[in-house]
Amino acid sequence: MKVTSFGRNLRALRDREGITQAQLADMLETTQTTVNGWETRGVQPRRAMQEKIMGIFGLGDDDILSESAGLYAQLHGLVGKPSGAIAAKEPRKAYAPLLGRIHAGDAVEPDVLDDEIPIPWDVWDRHRSGYFLQVEGTCMNRVYPDGCYVFVDPDREPSSGSIAAVSIDGADYIMRRLYVGANTCILSPESFDPEWRDIVITAGSGHEVDMAGTVVWFQPERELG
């Protein structure tokens, strides 16, 4: 069944008061199942119950019954907005650690930093083991400019075509586009600067390549602060 204005306003009331369905049910001397039905299944309570809710929380009819002026509209800034307007979700904040720098160029040993970078909550929620590295160099500046922060998911193994954070021979870290063949690993630049060349590592070459993770997002440096 369709959620009613009463159901939306009741949920907004609980959000405002910071109470659960079970707590509200106790206050109203009813069951959590009944409260859930009001909120999610379009069930409308009797008038006596509506008046009981209004009395407990000091509300009027419009607060719990109106679509355009009820608590839901009040709390989401929709009062006075056109009918059918959709409330924007409040952004959820998250931060991920900045662990070091990664060179988009010649391989260099990373240095460890102690900082945190803001990141959209939805990105962090999908990659909770992730961390930031700050880009130095120009070999990937077609996609990630010098100074930006790339977010690396160490649990996502790079596939052919991914942009990967790669450790070569256990110490050196670079960021390149990865292409994998049957016996060859190619780390390819994507740069406006023509000086950069592919790094080609073949089976039996004696080099050890460790895929440290996949770049899944980036934060421009100019948007911080």
PyMOL CGO cylinders between C-alpha atoms (Angstrom):
from pymol import cmd
from pymol.cgo import CYLINDER

trace = [
    CYLINDER, 0.00, 0.00, 0.00, 1.09, 3.58, -0.61, 0.3, 1, 1, 1, 1, 1, 1,
    CYLINDER, 1.09, 3.58, -0.61, 2.69, 5.46, 2.28, 0.3, 1, 1, 1, 1, 1, 1,
    CYLINDER, 2.69, 5.46, 2.28, 0.32, 8.22, 3.41, 0.3, 1, 1, 1, 1, 1, 1,
    CYLINDER, 0.32, 8.22, 3.41, 1.08, 11.77, 4.48, 0.3, 1, 1, 1, 1, 1, 1,
    CYLINDER, 1.08, 11.77, 4.48, 0.40, 10.62, 8.02, 0.3, 1, 1, 1, 1, 1, 1,
    CYLINDER, 0.40, 10.62, 8.02, 2.99, 7.86, 7.67, 0.3, 1, 1, 1, 1, 1, 1,
    CYLINDER, 2.99, 7.86, 7.67, 5.65, 10.25, 6.37, 0.3, 1, 1, 1, 1, 1, 1,
    CYLINDER, 5.65, 10.25, 6.37, 4.85, 12.80, 9.05, 0.3, 1, 1, 1, 1, 1, 1,
    CYLINDER, 4.85, 12.80, 9.05, 4.96, 10.16, 11.79, 0.3, 1, 1, 1, 1, 1, 1,
    CYLINDER, 4.96, 10.16, 11.79, 8.39, 9.02, 10.64, 0.3, 1, 1, 1, 1, 1, 1,
    CYLINDER, 8.39, 9.02, 10.64, 9.51, 12.66, 10.56, 0.3, 1, 1, 1, 1, 1, 1,
    CYLINDER, 9.51, 12.66, 10.56, 8.22, 13.04, 14.12, 0.3, 1, 1, 1, 1, 1, 1,
    CYLINDER, 8.22, 13.04, 14.12, 10.26, 10.07, 15.27, 0.3, 1, 1, 1, 1, 1, 1,
    CYLINDER, 10.26, 10.07, 15.27, 13.33, 11.45, 13.50, 0.3, 1, 1, 1, 1, 1, 1,
    CYLINDER, 13.33, 11.45, 13.50, 12.84, 14.82, 15.19, 0.3, 1, 1, 1, 1, 1, 1,
    CYLINDER, 12.84, 14.82, 15.19, 12.36, 13.27, 18.63, 0.3, 1, 1, 1, 1, 1, 1,
    CYLINDER, 12.36, 13.27, 18.63, 15.05, 10.62, 18.18, 0.3, 1, 1, 1, 1, 1, 1,
    CYLINDER, 15.05, 10.62, 18.18, 12.81, 7.72, 19.14, 0.3, 1, 1, 1, 1, 1, 1,
    CYLINDER, 12.81, 7.72, 19.14, 12.29, 4.26, 17.69, 0.3, 1, 1, 1, 1, 1, 1,
    CYLINDER, 12.29, 4.26, 17.69, 9.05, 2.65, 16.56, 0.3, 1, 1, 1, 1, 1, 1,
    CYLINDER, 9.05, 2.65, 16.56, 9.13, 0.49, 19.69, 0.3, 1, 1, 1, 1, 1, 1,
    CYLINDER, 9.13, 0.49, 19.69, 9.54, 3.52, 21.95, 0.3, 1, 1, 1, 1, 1, 1,
    CYLINDER, 9.54, 3.52, 21.95, 6.70, 5.37, 20.25, 0.3, 1, 1, 1, 1, 1, 1,
    CYLINDER, 6.70, 5.37, 20.25, 4.52, 2.26, 20.54, 0.3, 1, 1, 1, 1, 1, 1,
    CYLINDER, 4.52, 2.26, 20.54, 5.15, 2.16, 24.31, 0.3, 1, 1, 1, 1, 1, 1,
    CYLINDER, 5.15, 2.16, 24.31, 4.20, 5.83, 24.63, 0.3, 1, 1, 1, 1, 1, 1,
    CYLINDER, 4.20, 5.83, 24.63, 0.96, 5.20, 22.74, 0.3, 1, 1, 1, 1, 1, 1,
    CYLINDER, 0.96, 5.20, 22.74, 0.23, 1.88, 24.49, 0.3, 1, 1, 1, 1, 1, 1,
    CYLINDER, 0.23, 1.88, 24.49, 0.16, -0.01, 21.22, 0.3, 1, 1, 1, 1, 1, 1,
    CYLINDER, 0.16, -0.01, 21.22, 2.50, -2.36, 19.35, 0.3, 1, 1, 1, 1, 1, 1,
    CYLINDER, 2.50, -2.36, 19.35, 5.53, -1.75, 17.17, 0.3, 1, 1, 1, 1, 1, 1,
    CYLINDER, 5.53, -1.75, 17.17, 3.77, -3.67, 14.40, 0.3, 1, 1, 1, 1, 1, 1,
    CYLINDER, 3.77, -3.67, 14.40, 0.94, -1.14, 14.51, 0.3, 1, 1, 1, 1, 1, 1,
    CYLINDER, 0.94, -1.14, 14.51, 3.33, 1.82, 14.32, 0.3, 1, 1, 1, 1, 1, 1,
    CYLINDER, 3.33, 1.82, 14.32, 5.17, 0.17, 11.45, 0.3, 1, 1, 1, 1, 1, 1,
    CYLINDER, 5.17, 0.17, 11.45, 1.87, -0.27, 9.63, 0.3, 1, 1, 1, 1, 1, 1,
    CYLINDER, 1.87, -0.27, 9.63, 1.10, 3.43, 9.97, 0.3, 1, 1, 1, 1, 1, 1,
    CYLINDER, 1.10, 3.43, 9.97, 4.50, 4.38, 8.56, 0.3, 1, 1, 1, 1, 1, 1,
    CYLINDER, 4.50, 4.38, 8.56, 5.02, 1.83, 5.80, 0.3, 1, 1, 1, 1, 1, 1,
    CYLINDER, 5.02, 1.83, 5.80, 1.74, 0.23, 4.78, 0.3, 1, 1, 1, 1, 1, 1,
    CYLINDER, 1.74, 0.23, 4.78, -0.64, 3.17, 4.55, 0.3, 1, 1, 1, 1, 1, 1,
    CYLINDER, -0.64, 3.17, 4.55, -2.68, 2.17, 7.60, 0.3, 1, 1, 1, 1, 1, 1,
    CYLINDER, -2.68, 2.17, 7.60, -4.46, 5.20, 9.10, 0.3, 1, 1, 1, 1, 1, 1,
    CYLINDER, -4.46, 5.20, 9.10, -5.06, 5.27, 12.88, 0.3, 1, 1, 1, 1, 1, 1,
    CYLINDER, -5.06, 5.27, 12.88, -8.39, 6.20, 14.40, 0.3, 1, 1, 1, 1, 1, 1,
    CYLINDER, -8.39, 6.20, 14.40, -9.04, 9.81, 15.27, 0.3, 1, 1, 1, 1, 1, 1,
    CYLINDER, -9.04, 9.81, 15.27, -8.65, 9.14, 18.97, 0.3, 1, 1, 1, 1, 1, 1,
    CYLINDER, -8.65, 9.14, 18.97, -5.10, 7.86, 18.36, 0.3, 1, 1, 1, 1, 1, 1,
    CYLINDER, -5.10, 7.86, 18.36, -4.26, 10.85, 16.17, 0.3, 1, 1, 1, 1, 1, 1,
    CYLINDER, -4.26, 10.85, 16.17, -5.38, 13.17, 18.98, 0.3, 1, 1, 1, 1, 1, 1,
    CYLINDER, -5.38, 13.17, 18.98, -3.30, 11.19, 21.48, 0.3, 1, 1, 1, 1, 1, 1,
    CYLINDER, -3.30, 11.19, 21.48, -0.17, 11.68, 19.33, 0.3, 1, 1, 1, 1, 1, 1,
    CYLINDER, -0.17, 11.68, 19.33, -0.89, 15.39, 18.93, 0.3, 1, 1, 1, 1, 1, 1,
    CYLINDER, -0.89, 15.39, 18.93, -1.44, 15.76, 22.67, 0.3, 1, 1, 1, 1, 1, 1,
    CYLINDER, -1.44, 15.76, 22.67, 1.81, 14.02, 23.66, 0.3, 1, 1, 1, 1, 1, 1,
    CYLINDER, 1.81, 14.02, 23.66, 3.98, 16.01, 21.25, 0.3, 1, 1, 1, 1, 1, 1,
    CYLINDER, 3.98, 16.01, 21.25, 2.07, 19.30, 21.15, 0.3, 1, 1, 1, 1, 1, 1,
    CYLINDER, 2.07, 19.30, 21.15, 1.11, 19.08, 17.48, 0.3, 1, 1, 1, 1, 1, 1,
    CYLINDER, 1.11, 19.08, 17.48, -1.77, 20.25, 15.35, 0.3, 1, 1, 1, 1, 1, 1,
    CYLINDER, -1.77, 20.25, 15.35, -3.72, 18.50, 12.61, 0.3, 1, 1, 1, 1, 1, 1,
    CYLINDER, -3.72, 18.50, 12.61, -1.54, 19.90, 9.83, 0.3, 1, 1, 1, 1, 1, 1,
    CYLINDER, -1.54, 19.90, 9.83, 1.63, 18.63, 11.52, 0.3, 1, 1, 1, 1, 1, 1,
    CYLINDER, 1.63, 18.63, 11.52, 0.59, 15.01, 11.21, 0.3, 1, 1, 1, 1, 1, 1,
    CYLINDER, 0.59, 15.01, 11.21, -1.96, 15.00, 8.37, 0.3, 1, 1, 1, 1, 1, 1,
    CYLINDER, -1.96, 15.00, 8.37, -0.88, 17.59, 5.81, 0.3, 1, 1, 1, 1, 1, 1,
    CYLINDER, -0.88, 17.59, 5.81, 1.32, 16.70, 2.85, 0.3, 1, 1, 1, 1, 1, 1,
    CYLINDER, 1.32, 16.70, 2.85, 2.36, 20.28, 2.10, 0.3, 1, 1, 1, 1, 1, 1,
    CYLINDER, 2.36, 20.28, 2.10, 2.67, 21.62, 5.67, 0.3, 1, 1, 1, 1, 1, 1,
    CYLINDER, 2.67, 21.62, 5.67, 3.26, 18.52, 7.80, 0.3, 1, 1, 1, 1, 1, 1,
    CYLINDER, 3.26, 18.52, 7.80, 6.32, 17.60, 9.83, 0.3, 1, 1, 1, 1, 1, 1,
    CYLINDER, 6.32, 17.60, 9.83, 7.95, 15.86, 6.86, 0.3, 1, 1, 1, 1, 1, 1,
    CYLINDER, 7.95, 15.86, 6.86, 7.66, 19.02, 4.75, 0.3, 1, 1, 1, 1, 1, 1,
    CYLINDER, 7.66, 19.02, 4.75, 8.81, 21.18, 7.66, 0.3, 1, 1, 1, 1, 1, 1,
    CYLINDER, 8.81, 21.18, 7.66, 11.89, 19.11, 8.42, 0.3, 1, 1, 1, 1, 1, 1,
    CYLINDER, 11.89, 19.11, 8.42, 12.89, 18.80, 4.75, 0.3, 1, 1, 1, 1, 1, 1,
    CYLINDER, 12.89, 18.80, 4.75, 12.38, 22.44, 3.82, 0.3, 1, 1, 1, 1, 1, 1,
    CYLINDER, 12.38, 22.44, 3.82, 9.42, 21.75, 1.53, 0.3, 1, 1, 1, 1, 1, 1,
    CYLINDER, 9.42, 21.75, 1.53, 6.90, 24.13, 3.08, 0.3, 1, 1, 1, 1, 1, 1,
    CYLINDER, 6.90, 24.13, 3.08, 5.96, 26.59, 0.36, 0.3, 1, 1, 1, 1, 1, 1,
    CYLINDER, 5.96, 26.59, 0.36, 7.55, 24.42, -2.36, 0.3, 1, 1, 1, 1, 1, 1,
    CYLINDER, 7.55, 24.42, -2.36, 5.50, 23.16, -5.34, 0.3, 1, 1, 1, 1, 1, 1,
    CYLINDER, 5.50, 23.16, -5.34, 3.50, 19.97, -4.79, 0.3, 1, 1, 1, 1, 1, 1,
    CYLINDER, 3.50, 19.97, -4.79, 5.57, 16.93, -5.68, 0.3, 1, 1, 1, 1, 1, 1,
    CYLINDER, 5.57, 16.93, -5.68, 8.91, 18.55, -4.82, 0.3, 1, 1, 1, 1, 1, 1,
    CYLINDER, 8.91, 18.55, -4.82, 11.46, 15.99, -3.63, 0.3, 1, 1, 1, 1, 1, 1,
    CYLINDER, 11.46, 15.99, -3.63, 13.62, 16.64, -0.59, 0.3, 1, 1, 1, 1, 1, 1,
    CYLINDER, 13.62, 16.64, -0.59, 17.36, 16.42, -1.06, 0.3, 1, 1, 1, 1, 1, 1,
    CYLINDER, 17.36, 16.42, -1.06, 19.07, 13.94, 1.21, 0.3, 1, 1, 1, 1, 1, 1,
    CYLINDER, 19.07, 13.94, 1.21, 21.34, 15.43, 3.83, 0.3, 1, 1, 1, 1, 1, 1,
    CYLINDER, 21.34, 15.43, 3.83, 24.93, 14.59, 2.87, 0.3, 1, 1, 1, 1, 1, 1,
    CYLINDER, 24.93, 14.59, 2.87, 26.68, 12.14, 5.13, 0.3, 1, 1, 1, 1, 1, 1,
    CYLINDER, 26.68, 12.14, 5.13, 30.29, 12.93, 5.88, 0.3, 1, 1, 1, 1, 1, 1,
    CYLINDER, 30.29, 12.93, 5.88, 33.20, 10.53, 5.83, 0.3, 1, 1, 1, 1, 1, 1,
    CYLINDER, 33.20, 10.53, 5.83, 36.98, 10.76, 5.97, 0.3, 1, 1, 1, 1, 1, 1,
    CYLINDER, 36.98, 10.76, 5.97, 39.69, 8.40, 4.81, 0.3, 1, 1, 1, 1, 1, 1,
    CYLINDER, 39.69, 8.40, 4.81, 43.37, 8.35, 5.80, 0.3, 1, 1, 1, 1, 1, 1,
    CYLINDER, 43.37, 8.35, 5.80, 46.04, 9.94, 3.63, 0.3, 1, 1, 1, 1, 1, 1,
    CYLINDER, 46.04, 9.94, 3.63, 48.79, 7.34, 3.84, 0.3, 1, 1, 1, 1, 1, 1,
    CYLINDER, 48.79, 7.34, 3.84, 51.42, 8.79, 1.55, 0.3, 1, 1, 1, 1, 1, 1,
    CYLINDER, 51.42, 8.79, 1.55, 52.26, 9.94, -1.93, 0.3, 1, 1, 1, 1, 1, 1,
    CYLINDER, 52.26, 9.94, -1.93, 52.25, 7.98, -5.15, 0.3, 1, 1, 1, 1, 1, 1,
    CYLINDER, 52.25, 7.98, -5.15, 54.39, 9.04, -8.08, 0.3, 1, 1, 1, 1, 1, 1,
    CYLINDER, 54.39, 9.04, -8.08, 52.78, 9.30, -11.47, 0.3, 1, 1, 1, 1, 1, 1,
    CYLINDER, 52.78, 9.30, -11.47, 56.12, 9.03, -13.18, 0.3, 1, 1, 1, 1, 1, 1,
    CYLINDER, 56.12, 9.03, -13.18, 59.35, 7.33, -12.22, 0.3, 1, 1, 1, 1, 1, 1,
    CYLINDER, 59.35, 7.33, -12.22, 59.10, 4.82, -9.42, 0.3, 1, 1, 1, 1, 1, 1,
    CYLINDER, 59.10, 4.82, -9.42, 59.93, 6.29, -6.02, 0.3, 1, 1, 1, 1, 1, 1,
    CYLINDER, 59.93, 6.29, -6.02, 59.65, 5.03, -2.48, 0.3, 1, 1, 1, 1, 1, 1,
    CYLINDER, 59.65, 5.03, -2.48, 56.49, 6.42, -0.82, 0.3, 1, 1, 1, 1, 1, 1,
    CYLINDER, 56.49, 6.42, -0.82, 56.63, 8.60, 2.25, 0.3, 1, 1, 1, 1, 1, 1,
    CYLINDER, 56.63, 8.60, 2.25, 54.03, 8.17, 4.97, 0.3, 1, 1, 1, 1, 1, 1,
    CYLINDER, 54.03, 8.17, 4.97, 51.74, 11.09, 5.81, 0.3, 1, 1, 1, 1, 1, 1,
    CYLINDER, 51.74, 11.09, 5.81, 49.44, 11.57, 8.78, 0.3, 1, 1, 1, 1, 1, 1,
    CYLINDER, 49.44, 11.57, 8.78, 46.25, 13.26, 7.63, 0.3, 1, 1, 1, 1, 1, 1,
    CYLINDER, 46.25, 13.26, 7.63, 42.65, 12.62, 6.60, 0.3, 1, 1, 1, 1, 1, 1,
    CYLINDER, 42.65, 12.62, 6.60, 40.83, 13.65, 3.44, 0.3, 1, 1, 1, 1, 1, 1,
    CYLINDER, 40.83, 13.65, 3.44, 37.04, 14.14, 3.17, 0.3, 1, 1, 1, 1, 1, 1,
    CYLINDER, 37.04, 14.14, 3.17, 35.24, 11.73, 0.86, 0.3, 1, 1, 1, 1, 1, 1,
    CYLINDER, 35.24, 11.73, 0.86, 31.58, 11.24, -0.09, 0.3, 1, 1, 1, 1, 1, 1,
    CYLINDER, 31.58, 11.24, -0.09, 29.99, 8.80, 2.31, 0.3, 1, 1, 1, 1, 1, 1,
    CYLINDER, 29.99, 8.80, 2.31, 28.62, 6.59, -0.47, 0.3, 1, 1, 1, 1, 1, 1,
    CYLINDER, 28.62, 6.59, -0.47, 32.12, 6.12, -1.94, 0.3, 1, 1, 1, 1, 1, 1,
    CYLINDER, 32.12, 6.12, -1.94, 33.64, 5.33, 1.44, 0.3, 1, 1, 1, 1, 1, 1,
    CYLINDER, 33.64, 5.33, 1.44, 30.78, 2.94, 2.26, 0.3, 1, 1, 1, 1, 1, 1,
    CYLINDER, 30.78, 2.94, 2.26, 31.57, 0.84, -0.86, 0.3, 1, 1, 1, 1, 1, 1,
    CYLINDER, 31.57, 0.84, -0.86, 35.32, 0.84, -0.19, 0.3, 1, 1, 1, 1, 1, 1,
    CYLINDER, 35.32, 0.84, -0.19, 35.74, 0.91, 3.59, 0.3, 1, 1, 1, 1, 1, 1,
    CYLINDER, 35.74, 0.91, 3.59, 39.31, -0.38, 3.52, 0.3, 1, 1, 1, 1, 1, 1,
    CYLINDER, 39.31, -0.38, 3.52, 40.35, 2.40, 1.15, 0.3, 1, 1, 1, 1, 1, 1,
    CYLINDER, 40.35, 2.40, 1.15, 42.95, 5.11, 1.67, 0.3, 1, 1, 1, 1, 1, 1,
    CYLINDER, 42.95, 5.11, 1.67, 44.19, 8.21, -0.13, 0.3, 1, 1, 1, 1, 1, 1,
    CYLINDER, 44.19, 8.21, -0.13, 47.52, 8.76, -1.83, 0.3, 1, 1, 1, 1, 1, 1,
    CYLINDER, 47.52, 8.76, -1.83, 48.57, 12.15, -3.13, 0.3, 1, 1, 1, 1, 1, 1,
    CYLINDER, 48.57, 12.15, -3.13, 49.68, 12.18, -6.76, 0.3, 1, 1, 1, 1, 1, 1,
    CYLINDER, 49.68, 12.18, -6.76, 53.09, 13.57, -7.68, 0.3, 1, 1, 1, 1, 1, 1,
    CYLINDER, 53.09, 13.57, -7.68, 54.16, 13.74, -11.30, 0.3, 1, 1, 1, 1, 1, 1,
    CYLINDER, 54.16, 13.74, -11.30, 52.60, 14.11, -14.72, 0.3, 1, 1, 1, 1, 1, 1,
    CYLINDER, 52.60, 14.11, -14.72, 52.45, 10.67, -16.31, 0.3, 1, 1, 1, 1, 1, 1,
    CYLINDER, 52.45, 10.67, -16.31, 48.74, 10.25, -15.48, 0.3, 1, 1, 1, 1, 1, 1,
    CYLINDER, 48.74, 10.25, -15.48, 47.66, 13.87, -15.77, 0.3, 1, 1, 1, 1, 1, 1,
    CYLINDER, 47.66, 13.87, -15.77, 45.06, 13.16, -18.44, 0.3, 1, 1, 1, 1, 1, 1,
    CYLINDER, 45.06, 13.16, -18.44, 42.97, 11.55, -15.70, 0.3, 1, 1, 1, 1, 1, 1,
    CYLINDER, 42.97, 11.55, -15.70, 44.57, 12.49, -12.37, 0.3, 1, 1, 1, 1, 1, 1,
    CYLINDER, 44.57, 12.49, -12.37, 46.38, 15.85, -12.18, 0.3, 1, 1, 1, 1, 1, 1,
    CYLINDER, 46.38, 15.85, -12.18, 49.51, 16.44, -10.16, 0.3, 1, 1, 1, 1, 1, 1,
    CYLINDER, 49.51, 16.44, -10.16, 48.60, 17.18, -6.53, 0.3, 1, 1, 1, 1, 1, 1,
    CYLINDER, 48.60, 17.18, -6.53, 45.20, 15.50, -6.48, 0.3, 1, 1, 1, 1, 1, 1,
    CYLINDER, 45.20, 15.50, -6.48, 44.31, 12.72, -4.06, 0.3, 1, 1, 1, 1, 1, 1,
    CYLINDER, 44.31, 12.72, -4.06, 43.47, 9.28, -5.44, 0.3, 1, 1, 1, 1, 1, 1,
    CYLINDER, 43.47, 9.28, -5.44, 41.41, 6.87, -3.35, 0.3, 1, 1, 1, 1, 1, 1,
    CYLINDER, 41.41, 6.87, -3.35, 42.74, 3.32, -3.52, 0.3, 1, 1, 1, 1, 1, 1,
    CYLINDER, 42.74, 3.32, -3.52, 40.78, 0.20, -2.59, 0.3, 1, 1, 1, 1, 1, 1,
    CYLINDER, 40.78, 0.20, -2.59, 43.34, -2.42, -1.51, 0.3, 1, 1, 1, 1, 1, 1,
    CYLINDER, 43.34, -2.42, -1.51, 40.68, -5.13, -1.51, 0.3, 1, 1, 1, 1, 1, 1,
    CYLINDER, 40.68, -5.13, -1.51, 39.82, -4.64, -5.19, 0.3, 1, 1, 1, 1, 1, 1,
    CYLINDER, 39.82, -4.64, -5.19, 42.34, -6.46, -7.34, 0.3, 1, 1, 1, 1, 1, 1,
    CYLINDER, 42.34, -6.46, -7.34, 43.06, -4.47, -10.49, 0.3, 1, 1, 1, 1, 1, 1,
    CYLINDER, 43.06, -4.47, -10.49, 41.83, -5.97, -13.72, 0.3, 1, 1, 1, 1, 1, 1,
    CYLINDER, 41.83, -5.97, -13.72, 43.14, -5.28, -17.20, 0.3, 1, 1, 1, 1, 1, 1,
    CYLINDER, 43.14, -5.28, -17.20, 42.25, -1.68, -17.99, 0.3, 1, 1, 1, 1, 1, 1,
    CYLINDER, 42.25, -1.68, -17.99, 42.09, -0.53, -14.36, 0.3, 1, 1, 1, 1, 1, 1,
    CYLINDER, 42.09, -0.53, -14.36, 44.22, 2.26, -12.98, 0.3, 1, 1, 1, 1, 1, 1,
    CYLINDER, 44.22, 2.26, -12.98, 46.31, 0.53, -10.37, 0.3, 1, 1, 1, 1, 1, 1,
    CYLINDER, 46.31, 0.53, -10.37, 48.63, 1.40, -7.53, 0.3, 1, 1, 1, 1, 1, 1,
    CYLINDER, 48.63, 1.40, -7.53, 51.57, -0.92, -8.10, 0.3, 1, 1, 1, 1, 1, 1,
    CYLINDER, 51.57, -0.92, -8.10, 54.59, -1.84, -6.03, 0.3, 1, 1, 1, 1, 1, 1,
    CYLINDER, 54.59, -1.84, -6.03, 57.58, -2.98, -8.07, 0.3, 1, 1, 1, 1, 1, 1,
    CYLINDER, 57.58, -2.98, -8.07, 60.15, -5.22, -6.40, 0.3, 1, 1, 1, 1, 1, 1,
    CYLINDER, 60.15, -5.22, -6.40, 58.67, -4.62, -2.98, 0.3, 1, 1, 1, 1, 1, 1,
    CYLINDER, 58.67, -4.62, -2.98, 59.49, -0.96, -2.49, 0.3, 1, 1, 1, 1, 1, 1,
    CYLINDER, 59.49, -0.96, -2.49, 58.67, 1.30, -5.42, 0.3, 1, 1, 1, 1, 1, 1,
    CYLINDER, 58.67, 1.30, -5.42, 55.16, 2.63, -5.98, 0.3, 1, 1, 1, 1, 1, 1,
    CYLINDER, 55.16, 2.63, -5.98, 53.68, 4.01, -9.16, 0.3, 1, 1, 1, 1, 1, 1,
    CYLINDER, 53.68, 4.01, -9.16, 50.23, 4.61, -10.60, 0.3, 1, 1, 1, 1, 1, 1,
    CYLINDER, 50.23, 4.61, -10.60, 49.54, 3.53, -14.18, 0.3, 1, 1, 1, 1, 1, 1,
    CYLINDER, 49.54, 3.53, -14.18, 46.86, 2.06, -16.41, 0.3, 1, 1, 1, 1, 1, 1,
    CYLINDER, 46.86, 2.06, -16.41, 47.28, -1.70, -16.17, 0.3, 1, 1, 1, 1, 1, 1,
    CYLINDER, 47.28, -1.70, -16.17, 47.07, -4.05, -19.14, 0.3, 1, 1, 1, 1, 1, 1,
    CYLINDER, 47.07, -4.05, -19.14, 47.58, -7.77, -18.51, 0.3, 1, 1, 1, 1, 1, 1,
    CYLINDER, 47.58, -7.77, -18.51, 48.46, -10.33, -21.16, 0.3, 1, 1, 1, 1, 1, 1,
    CYLINDER, 48.46, -10.33, -21.16, 49.23, -14.03, -20.92, 0.3, 1, 1, 1, 1, 1, 1,
    CYLINDER, 49.23, -14.03, -20.92, 52.89, -13.43, -20.05, 0.3, 1, 1, 1, 1, 1, 1,
    CYLINDER, 52.89, -13.43, -20.05, 53.17, -9.67, -19.94, 0.3, 1, 1, 1, 1, 1, 1,
    CYLINDER, 53.17, -9.67, -19.94, 52.16, -6.84, -17.61, 0.3, 1, 1, 1, 1, 1, 1,
    CYLINDER, 52.16, -6.84, -17.61, 52.09, -3.36, -19.16, 0.3, 1, 1, 1, 1, 1, 1,
    CYLINDER, 52.09, -3.36, -19.16, 51.89, -0.26, -16.99, 0.3, 1, 1, 1, 1, 1, 1,
    CYLINDER, 51.89, -0.26, -16.99, 50.86, 2.49, -19.35, 0.3, 1, 1, 1, 1, 1, 1,
    CYLINDER, 50.86, 2.49, -19.35, 50.90, 6.29, -18.84, 0.3, 1, 1, 1, 1, 1, 1,
    CYLINDER, 50.90, 6.29, -18.84, 48.03, 8.58, -19.77, 0.3, 1, 1, 1, 1, 1, 1,
    CYLINDER, 48.03, 8.58, -19.77, 49.75, 11.94, -20.03, 0.3, 1, 1, 1, 1, 1, 1,
    CYLINDER, 49.75, 11.94, -20.03, 49.73, 15.16, -22.00, 0.3, 1, 1, 1, 1, 1, 1,
    CYLINDER, 49.73, 15.16, -22.00, 53.51, 14.95, -21.73, 0.3, 1, 1, 1, 1, 1, 1,
    CYLINDER, 53.51, 14.95, -21.73, 54.93, 12.71, -24.51, 0.3, 1, 1, 1, 1, 1, 1,
    CYLINDER, 54.93, 12.71, -24.51, 58.08, 11.80, -22.60, 0.3, 1, 1, 1, 1, 1, 1,
    CYLINDER, 58.08, 11.80, -22.60, 56.42, 8.98, -20.67, 0.3, 1, 1, 1, 1, 1, 1,
    CYLINDER, 56.42, 8.98, -20.67, 56.65, 5.41, -21.96, 0.3, 1, 1, 1, 1, 1, 1,
    CYLINDER, 56.65, 5.41, -21.96, 55.10, 2.07, -21.08, 0.3, 1, 1, 1, 1, 1, 1,
    CYLINDER, 55.10, 2.07, -21.08, 56.69, -0.06, -18.40, 0.3, 1, 1, 1, 1, 1, 1,
    CYLINDER, 56.69, -0.06, -18.40, 56.65, -3.63, -19.71, 0.3, 1, 1, 1, 1, 1, 1,
    CYLINDER, 56.65, -3.63, -19.71, 57.28, -6.50, -17.34, 0.3, 1, 1, 1, 1, 1, 1,
    CYLINDER, 57.28, -6.50, -17.34, 57.42, -9.99, -18.75, 0.3, 1, 1, 1, 1, 1, 1,
    CYLINDER, 57.42, -9.99, -18.75, 57.29, -13.34, -17.03, 0.3, 1, 1, 1, 1, 1, 1,
    CYLINDER, 57.29, -13.34, -17.03, 60.79, -14.46, -16.07, 0.3, 1, 1, 1, 1, 1, 1,
    CYLINDER, 60.79, -14.46, -16.07, 62.18, -10.92, -16.04, 0.3, 1, 1, 1, 1, 1, 1,
    CYLINDER, 62.18, -10.92, -16.04, 63.06, -11.21, -12.36, 0.3, 1, 1, 1, 1, 1, 1,
    CYLINDER, 63.06, -11.21, -12.36, 60.83, -8.30, -11.33, 0.3, 1, 1, 1, 1, 1, 1,
    CYLINDER, 60.83, -8.30, -11.33, 58.17, -8.79, -8.69, 0.3, 1, 1, 1, 1, 1, 1,
    CYLINDER, 58.17, -8.79, -8.69, 54.95, -6.83, -9.20, 0.3, 1, 1, 1, 1, 1, 1,
    CYLINDER, 54.95, -6.83, -9.20, 52.53, -6.44, -6.31, 0.3, 1, 1, 1, 1, 1, 1,
    CYLINDER, 52.53, -6.44, -6.31, 49.13, -4.92, -7.06, 0.3, 1, 1, 1, 1, 1, 1,
    CYLINDER, 49.13, -4.92, -7.06, 48.51, -2.64, -4.06, 0.3, 1, 1, 1, 1, 1, 1,
    CYLINDER, 48.51, -2.64, -4.06, 44.94, -1.84, -5.11, 0.3, 1, 1, 1, 1, 1, 1,
    CYLINDER, 44.94, -1.84, -5.11, 42.68, -0.16, -7.63, 0.3, 1, 1, 1, 1, 1, 1,
    CYLINDER, 42.68, -0.16, -7.63, 42.07, 3.59, -7.89, 0.3, 1, 1, 1, 1, 1, 1,
    CYLINDER, 42.07, 3.59, -7.89, 38.30, 4.01, -7.49, 0.3, 1, 1, 1, 1, 1, 1,
    CYLINDER, 38.30, 4.01, -7.49, 37.87, 7.78, -6.95, 0.3, 1, 1, 1, 1, 1, 1,
    CYLINDER, 37.87, 7.78, -6.95, 39.84, 10.99, -6.70, 0.3, 1, 1, 1, 1, 1, 1,
    CYLINDER, 39.84, 10.99, -6.70, 39.61, 14.35, -4.93, 0.3, 1, 1, 1, 1, 1, 1,
    CYLINDER, 39.61, 14.35, -4.93, 41.04, 17.46, -6.66, 0.3, 1, 1, 1, 1, 1, 1,
    CYLINDER, 41.04, 17.46, -6.66, 43.42, 19.29, -4.36, 0.3, 1, 1, 1, 1, 1, 1,
    CYLINDER, 43.42, 19.29, -4.36, 41.81, 22.67, -5.12, 0.3, 1, 1, 1, 1, 1, 1,
    CYLINDER, 41.81, 22.67, -5.12, 38.47, 21.52, -3.65, 0.3, 1, 1, 1, 1, 1, 1,
    CYLINDER, 38.47, 21.52, -3.65, 39.94, 20.94, -0.19, 0.3, 1, 1, 1, 1, 1, 1,
    CYLINDER, 39.94, 20.94, -0.19, 40.12, 23.53, 2.52, 0.3, 1, 1, 1, 1, 1, 1,
]
cmd.load_cgo(trace, "trace")
